[in-house]
Amino acid sequence: MARTGHYDRADGERPVPWRRRNSRARPLACAAGASLALALTLFATAVAADDEAVAATEPAIVFIADTLTYDSTVRVVHASGHVQANRNGRTLVADEVSYDEVNDRATARGNVSLLEPTGEVIFADEVELTGDLKEGVIENLRAVLSDGARLAAANAERSGGNVTSAHRAVYSPCLSCPDDPERPLIWQVKAVKVVHDQQDKIIEFYEAQLEIADVPVFWLPYFYTPDPTVERKSGFLIPTFGSSNDLGFFAQVPYFWAISPHEDVTITPWLMTQEGVLLEGQYRRALKQGSIRTHGMITNDSDGRTRGAIDSAILYDIDETWRAGLTAIRTTNSTFLRIYDDDDRRTLTSRAYAEAFGERNYFVANVYGFQGMDPDDQQDNIPWAAPWLDYSIRSRPDAIGGVTDVRLDALALTREDGLDTRRLSARGGWSLPQMGPLGDLYTLSATVWADGYNVNNLELSNSNERFDGSRGRLFPQAGLSWRLPLLRSGETVSQIIEPRAEVIAAPNYGNPDRIPNEDSQDFEFEYTNVFGMSRQPGLDRVEKGPRVNYGLNYEVFGNTSGSASVFVGQVYRFRDDNSFPNRSGLNTNVSDVVSAVQLSPSSYLDLVYSNRLNNDDLDPVRHELTTSAGVDALNASVSYVRLQGEPENDLPFREEVGFGLNTKLTRHWRSRVFGTRDLQGNGSWRSIGARLMYEDECFFFGTEFRRRDIDDGDVDASNTVFVRLGFKTLGDVGAGYKP
């Protein structure tokens, strides 16, 4: 027989008694072996003058239990056996619950747990709560937060439904070792008092002591950290410590400021023993259709010089077709980034752009700025590219299957001192692929390139004169390429052998002295560019004269796994082409021989080897090897480079070997050893280092040693040591002193 009644504890007045047939306690029992669910709906009321029940103002509290009794004399509800009490999204579970109607207090004992709407679960031996389950006293608290972190305390109080104050508390996200539960946790925080404020979404620690493996290592009178529901909150982040020859001992102490849900700032002072204080800052903002990021550093160094750098990026999607962006990076001097940011770039490139993507076309408008990082670079001689416009379109196949490509380009290069160049370029091409009777593939191609230049202060190579004026070029080409893939399938492997040839007809002109070479200087003849109408990397130089490109490719594929390939190629031209450097391998009638071998017999080994052999005596001009082998537990990589020098281009002979060894010692421990050794001169190490890392579900430790044995301007050979500690839920999100 179920009973319902009206209760009111919201205003603190005595509840209105319910209407009942008698005043004797009536026990209600379930049938043998079955659970009986009884619901007592408790409504808040206001006291009426005629002692009648009035409308409810609080949601119902629902009890579910094996056994439930109501003593009308003392107005107490007693539930036992798998008790659940639900109200306001909170659930109280216990072996036994007593509810005192007069005092609006619920007492729960035995396997008590309180489930919060936020996902937090509180366990206790005994709790005493108000009827709305929002306030009370908890004995022997054990709480699991929504991110899995754990909080234990001798006792605690709940207030307002959103603040838990725990006394003599221990906090840690670390799990106990399943094989040895008595083993100390990786780390934990012991505090005289811990307050979890779910409304302000912070966890505060008073008189806190950090312990690693039960060993006290740090004490703070107060600190706080965001609770697990917070992804971003202002505060100090975990600092980084280290030492280097250039800076001495240094410490980085970052402060994170969450300005809004989509905007933040990180300010990091660097404290150094051999240099002045450096201030580093980063600003980030997420836009509805883009993003903004700005990173800057500034310091007054030990020589009294103000030095710094800025690196910014903006990206904005205007619509489904257009987007615009900006990347800007500049520094006060060439070695600042190498000292403070370990950045070895030889050129800093800034760019502002707008681009449009079509189904078969593309347009981009650019402004480029460059800053040289070599000590000998003269910034006055480095150009600005403003503007640089580029448009390309590719047609659909025509009636006979041919495809037309068109590229339009406009560029203006301006220097403070030296050559200024304006260029207009139009390049059109048509290609028709066909299949022959043997399954061979033919492609007929024709192109016409038209370029116009206007220059100021162009230094002519044949004399000491300088040229100011305009110059044009019309350069037609035609080509026919052929390839015959021959396939043979076996029980274990499949093989493909493919001879290739390409005949190109082009005029023997196209690179006069009065056309400057701005973007076709960085050339390297290798196996990847044997075929094509032009091997020049830019538009300023064309590959002139008739020629034949030919090569042979052989591939083997395992039917289950593994593959290998070999390629050999060469170029024959009917006349010399002096537009290529003397040691490029392409400046004579018969080019050097280029080849490559790629091996991947299994997922545990990859090897790529390429070389270039002199066409006269097959002496090696260049060797390059990269390989990696191993599994996750042990993986090694080796690289080898040997390049013949080009004194006319200030490129010395180079031979070096690099290596890397990665190990995953256990589930949590990883290490890496790496280095690059110069095999010329005294055979010194250009760089060498070692890294050791530990990471589990609650803790990160990393340390690294790195030596760079290169003198570069005012940067001397140096040793650097880094140490990083991360306490998850404290360090990853951000912890710190409350402002």
N, C-alpha and C positions, 0 to 999 in steps of 0.2 A: 504494500500500500504506500504509494508515494505521497509526499507532502511538499507543498510549495508555500513560500511565505515572502513577505516584503521586508526588506532591511534598508536602513539608511545610516551610513557612517560618514558620508561626505561632509555633513554640517556639524558632526560631533555630538548630536543630540541622541537621546535614548530612542531606540528603534520602536516603531509602532508594533504592538503584538499582533500576530496573525489570528484569524478566526479559526477555532478548532472545536472538535466535538468533546474532547476531554483533555485533562492536563497530565495524564500519566504518560511516562515514557513508553514509546511503542517501538520495540526492536523490529527491524526488517531484515530478514535473512534470505539468502538465495537458496535455490535448490542444490542438493548435494552434488559436488563436482563441477558446478557451473558458476560463472561470474554473473553477478547481478549489478547492472548499471542503473544507478538512481541519480536523477538530476534535481538539484535544489536551485531554483531560480531566485536570485537575491536582487531585489531592486532598491534603489535609493529613493527615499520619500521625504517629504517635509511634514513636520508634526502638525496635525490638524486639530482645531479646537474641539471637534467632536470625536477625536481618537479614531478616525477612520483612515485606512490606507489611501495614499494618493499616488499620482503618476510617477513612474520611474525616471531617474536621471542618470543612472550608471548602467553600463552593460552588465549582463547576467554573469554570475560566477557559477560554473557547472562542476559538480563533483561526480566522479566515477569511481566506484570502489566495490570490492567483494561484499563488504558489510558496512551498513550505515545506520546509525541510530540518532535520535533527536531527544534530548532531555528538555522538556518544556519548562521544568521547574527552574533550572539555572540557565536555560536557553543556550545550550551547547550542542553543536553537531559533532559527532565523533564518527570518523571513517577509518576503516582499516582494510588491509589487503589490497595491494596494487592500486593505491589511491592516486587519482589525478584530479587536480583542481585547475581550471582554465578561466582566465579573465584578462581582458585587455591585451590579448596576444601572448600573454605569459602562461607558462604551464608549470605547476608545482607537482612533483612526483615524490612519493614517499611510501614507506610501509604503513605509517599511521599519521593521521591529521585530525587535530581538534580545532573547531572554530567556535570562539566565544562571541556570541551575537552581541552581548551587552557592551563589551569592550572593543568589538571589531578587531579581534586578534586571532590569527591562525598559527598554531604550533605544529610543526612537522618533525617527526623522528624516524630514524632508520632509513638508510640509503636515500637520503634526501637529494634531489636535484631540481634546480630552477632553470628553465629554458627561457632565454630572453628573445625578443623579436629580432634583435641584431645578429643572432647566431651564437652568442655567448652562452655557456652552460656553467652553472655554479653547483658544486657538490658540497655537501656538509653532513655532519653527524646530526645536527639539530638546528632548526631555524625557527624564529618567531617573527611573523610578518603581519602587516595590516591586511585587512580583507581584500584590498585591491592589489596585493602582492608587490607593492612598490617600496615599502619601508619595513625595516626590522633589524634584527640582530642575528648573526650567523656564527656558529661555533665550528672551529676546525674547517675553515674555508679551503676549498680546492676548486679553482675556476679554469676552464678552458676557453680562451678567447677565440674569436672568429678566424684568426689566422693560424690557430694551433698552438700559440704560446700558452704557457701555464703559469698560474699564480696560486700560491699556497700561503695561508696565514693562520695564526692561532685563533683569531676572531676578527669579525668585520661587522660594519653597519651599512645598511642600505637606506638611502634617503632620496625622496623625490622620484623614485623609479629609474634614476639615471646616474647616481653617484654611489660607488662602493668604496668605502674606506677600510683598508685591511691593515692590521697591526701585526708587527713582527712577521713580515712577509718575505717570501722568496719568489722571484720572477725569472723565467727562462723559457725560450722557445726550443731548447734542446730536448731530445727524447732520451730516455734511459736506454742503456745497452740491453737488448733483449737477452743476450747470453749471460750478462753479469749486471743485474739491476742495481747492485750495490756500488758499482763503479761510479766515481764522481762525474757529474755533468761536465760537458766541455766548458761552459760558462754559465754563471747565474748572478743575479743581483739580489743581495739581501738588503732590506731596508727596514728602518723602524716603522715607517708608515708608507703605504702605497695607496694612492687615490686614483680611481678610474672614473673619469667624468665623461659619460656617454653623450652628454649634450654638447660640451665643448670639444669632445673627441680627443682627449689627451689622457695619458697615464703619468702621474707625478710621483716621484720618488724622493723621500725625505731621509737624510742621513743614510745614503746608499753606499754599499760596498760591492765593487765588482770582483768576483772570484773566478779564476780559471783553474779548473780541476781542483776545486776546494782551496786554492791558494789565493789569499787576498792580494790584489795587484793595484787597486785604485779606490779612492774614497771621494765622494762628493757630498756636500751638505744638501744639495738639491739639484735635480735635473728632471726633465720631462721628455716624453716621446709621444708622437701621435699614436692614437689607438689603431687597431687593425683596419677599421673602416676608412681610414684616411690614406689616400695615395700621395698627397703632397701637403706638407705643412712647414711653416717657417721654423728655422732652428739651425744650430751648428751641426755640421756633418763630421763624420769621423776624420781626423787629421791624417796627413801623410808625412812621414819623416824620411830623411835621407842624408847623404853626404856625397860631395863631389869636389874635385880639385878646383873647379872654377868658383863654386859657391860656398865651399866649406860645409858645415852642418846646416841643414835647412829643415824647416817645418812649414807645412801648408795647412792652414786652418780655415776651411771653407764655411761660409754662412749662407744658408739657402732661405730666400724670401719668396714665399708664394703670394704674389700680388693679387692674383685672381685665379679662378679655375683654369684659365687658358694663358696665363702670363706669369713669369717668374724671373728672379735675378739670383745669381750665385756670386758672392764676393769672397775672394780668397786672398788674404795677406800671406806673403812669403817672408818668413823670418830667417835670415842668413847670417852666418858669422863672418864671412869674407866680403859680402856685398851689402848694399843698402836694402831697405825694405822694398819689396816689389808688391804692387797691388794688381791683382788679376780679377776681372769681372766678366760675367756672361749674362746676357739678356736673351730670353726666349719668349716668343708670343705665337700662339696658334691662331690663325685666322680661319674664317669660315671656308675660304677657298685657297689657303696658302699658309705660309709660316714666315717668321722672322727670327734670325739668330745673329747675335753680335757678341764677339769675344775679343777682349782687349787686355793688354798688359802694359804697365808703365813702372819705371823705377828711376831712381837717381843713384847711379852706380858708385863704386868706390873711388873713381876718378872724377866725380862731380858732374858726369854727363847724364843728361836726361835721355833715357832710351825706352823704346817700347814697340808695340806692334798691335795691329788691329786686323781682325778677320771676321767679315760679316757675310751673311747670305740671306737673301729674300727671294721667295718663290710665291707667285700668285697665279692661279688658274682663272683667267678672265671669263672664259666660257669653254664649251666643249672643243673649240678649235684653237683658241689663242691662249697662250700663257706668257708671262713675263718674269724676269728674274734679275738678280744682282748678286755677284760674288766679288767682294773687295778684300784684298789682303795686301797690307803694306807694313814695312818696318823701318825703323830709323837707321839701321845699319845692317850690313850683310851677315853678321855673325850672331845677332841677338837671338834669333829663333833656334840656332844650333845650340846655344848655351842654355836657354831657358825652356825650350819646347822640344828639344831633340829632333828638330826638323832639318833635314839635309837637302831640301829642294834647292836647285841651282837657279831657278827662275820662279818668281811669284807672279801669278797671272790673275788679274782682276778683269771682270767681265760684266757688262750690262747687256741684256738681250730681250727680245720679244720674238716668239716663234709661233708658227701656225702649222697644224697638222691636217692634211687633207687625205682623202682616200688614196690618191696616187701622186700627191705632190707635197712639197714641204718648203716653207719659207722661214728665214731667220734674219733678223737685223741685230748686229753686234756692235759693241764698243769694247775694245780690248786695251788694257794697260799692262805693262810688264815692268818688273823690277829685277835686275840682275843681282844674284847673290855671290858671285865670284868677286874676290877682292879687286881684280883688275877691270871689272865692268865699269864703263862710263855711262851713267844714267842719261846724260845728254844725247848719247848716240843710240839709245834704245827707243824704238818708235811707239807711238800711239796708233792703234788701228781704229779709226773713227771717221766714217762708219765702215762697217763690213757687211754687205748685203749679199745673201745667197738664196737662190731659188732653184728648185729642181722639180721635174715632173717626169713621170713615166707613163706612157700610153698603154692602152689595152692592145692585145694582138690585132693586127690588121687582117685584111682578107686573106693574105697568104701566110699569116703567122708571125710576121715581123713585129718588133717592138721598137718604139722610138723613145730615146732619152734626151732631155734638154736640161742644161744647167746654165743659169745666168748668175754672174758674180760681179760685184762692184766693191772696190776697196780703196781706202785712202790711208796711207802711212805717213805720219808727220813726226819729225824729230826736232828737238831744240837746236841740235847742231848736227849737220850732215845731210844725208839724202832724204828727200821727200818724194813719195811715189803715189800716183793715182792710177788705178787700173780698172778697165771695163773688160769683161770676158764673157763670151757666149760660146758654149760647146754643145753641139748636137751630135747624136749618134743613132744609128739604126742597126739592128741585128736580127738575123733570121736563123733559127735552129732547124736542122733537118736531120733525118735518120737515113743512113745509107743501106744498101742491100745486104751488107754483112752484119748489120746491127751497129755499125759505126755511127758516130755522131759528128755532124758538121755544123759549124756556125759561121755564117757570112756576116761581116761587120763593115760599116763605113762610118767615119766621123769627119766632122769639119769643126775646127777650133778657130775662133776669131778673137783676138786680143788687142786692146788699145792701151797705150801707156802715155802718161805725162809725168815728167820727172824734173826735179831741180837738184843741182849739185851732185849729179851722178859721175863718179870717178871712173874713167874708162880704163880698162885693163891693159890696153896696148900702148898707152901713153900717160903722161901726167895731166892730160886735159880733163876738164869736167864738162858735162853735157847738160844743158837745160833745153827741154823741148818735148816733142811728142814722137811716138813711134808706134807702128802697128804690125800685126802679124796675122796671116791667114795660113792655116796649117791643115791640109786634108790628109786622111789616112784611110786605108782599106785593109781588111784582114780576113783570113780564112783559117779557122782552127779545126782540128780533126782529132778524134780520140776513138780508140777501139777497145772497150772493156771486154776481156775474155774471162769467163767464169768457169770454174771447175769445182764441183761439189763432191766431197768424199764422205766416208762414214764418220770421220772424226773432225775434219776441217774442210773449210771452203776457201778457195784461192781465187784471187782476181789479179790479172796482169793487164796493165793498160798502157800502151804506148800513146804518146801525145805529141802533136806538132802544131805549130802556128806560124803562118807566113803573113808578114805585115809589109805593106808597101807604103812608104812615107817619103816626102821630099828630103833633100840633103841640106836643108836650111831650117831656120826657126829660132836660133838663139843668138841674135846679134848683140854686140857690146852695149848698144843703146837701150836694151831691155834689161832692167836690173833683176838680180836673183835674190828675192827676199824670202821666199817660202819653199825653195827646192834645194836646200843645202844639206839637210840631215838625211843622207842617203846611205843605205846598206843593202848590197846585193846578197840575197839569201834564197832559200828554197821556196819561200812563200810568195815571191814576186817574179818567178821565171816567166809566167804567162801574163799577157795583158797588153793593151795598146800603148801603155806608158808606165814605166817604173818610177818616174819622178814623183816625189812625195807631194809637190805642190803644183801650182799653175804657171809659175814664172818660167819654167824650163820644160821643153818638149824633148822627147826622144826621137831624134831625126834619123833618116836613112832607112832603106829596106833591110829587113832582118828576118831570121828564122829562129823561133823558140822551140825547143824540143826537150823531151824528157820521158822517163819511164817510171811508172808507179806499180809497185807490187804489194798486195795485201793478203794476209792470212787471217781467217776467223775460225776460232774453235766453235764447234756446234753447241757446246755448253757454256764455255767461257774462254776468255783470252783472245788476244789479237796482236798482230805485228804488221808493220809496213816499212817499206824501203822506197825512197824516191831519189832519182838522180836527174839533174837537168843542166842545160847549157844554152847559150845564145850564140848564134852566128850572125854577124852583120857584114854587109857587103862593103861598108866603108867605116873608117874609124869615127867615133863620136867623142869629140873633145868636151862635150857638155858634162861628162862624168869625171869625177876626180881621177888622178893618175893611178891610184891604188884601189880603185873601186871594184876592179875585176870586170868592168864593162866598157872600158875606154879603147880596147883593141878590137880587131875583127872577130876573134874567137874569145869568148868570155871565159872566165874561170869556171870550174865545175863546182856546182853546189849539190849537196846531198843531205839526206836526213834519214834517221832510223828511229822508229817509235816502237817500243815493246811494252806490252801489257799482258803478260802470260796469265795473270790472275789479279784479283782485287788487292793483292798484297804487294804488287811491284809495278811501278811505272817508270819508264826510261825514255828520254828524248835526247838524241844526239844529232847535231848538225855540224857541217863543216864547209869550208870553201877551199878548193885546191887550185894552185896556180896552173893556168892552161898550158904553160910551156913544159914544166918538169913535174907537175903534180905535187909540188911542195905545199905543205899546209899553210894557208894564210889565216884561217880562223878555225878554232874548235870551240864548241859550246856543248856542255853536257849538263842535264838536270835529271835527277833520279830520286825517287822516294820508295821506300820499302818498309814493310812491317805491318803491324796490327795496332790496335788502340793501346795495348800495353807497352809496346816498344815500336817506335817509328823513327826512321832515320832518313835524312835527305842530304844529298851532295850535289854541288854545282861546280863546274869547272869552266873557265873562260880563258882563251888564248887569242889575242887579237894582234895582228901585225900593225906596227905603228904607221901613222901618216904625218910625218914631220911638217909637211906643207900646211896641214890643218891643225897643227899644235896638238896632235894626238900621239902620245908615246906608245911604245910597245907595252902591252899589258898581258899579264898572266896571273891568275889568282884562283883560289879554290875556296869554296864556302861549304859549310856543313851545318846541320841542325839535328839534334837528337832529342826526341820527345818520349817521355816515359809516363805511364800511368801506373805508379808503383802499387797502389791499392785503389779501392773505390774512392778514397778521399784525397790521396796524395798524387801530385803530378810534378814533373820537372822538365826543364828544357835547358840544353846546352847548345850554344850557337857561336859561330865565328866566321871571319873571312881573313884568309892569309894571302899576303902578297908573295908570289913565288919569284919575283925579280928583286934585284938589289940585295939587301940584307935579309930578305925573306921574313919581314916582320908581320905581325898580326895587324891588319887594318882595324879590326874590331873583334871582340870576343866577350862572351857573357854567359851567365848562368842564372836560371830562375827556378825557384822552388815554391810550390803552392799547395795549400791544404784548403779544402772546401767541403763542408757538409751542410745539413739542413739548417744550421744555426750559426755557423762561424766560418770566416774566411781569413786566411793568413797567406801573405805573399811577400817574398823578398827576391831582389834581383841585384846582381852585380854586372856592370858593363864597363868595358874599357875600349876607348877609341884612341888608336895610336896614329892620329893624323894631325899635323899642324896646318891650320887653315886661317890665315890672317891673324887676328888676335886670339884665336882659339887654339890652345895647346892640347897635346895629348892629355887625356883625363881618365880618371876612374870615378864611377858613380855607383852608389849603393842606395836602393830603395827598400823601404819596409812598409807594408800596408796591412792593417788589421780591420776586419769588418765584422761587426756584431749584428746579425740579421734581426730585424724588427727594431734595432736601435740605429745602426749605421747606414743601412740601405735607404731607409726613408728619411732619416735625419733626426738627430737628438741634440739637445743643447741646453744652455742656460735660458731661462725664461726672460724675455726683455722686460 
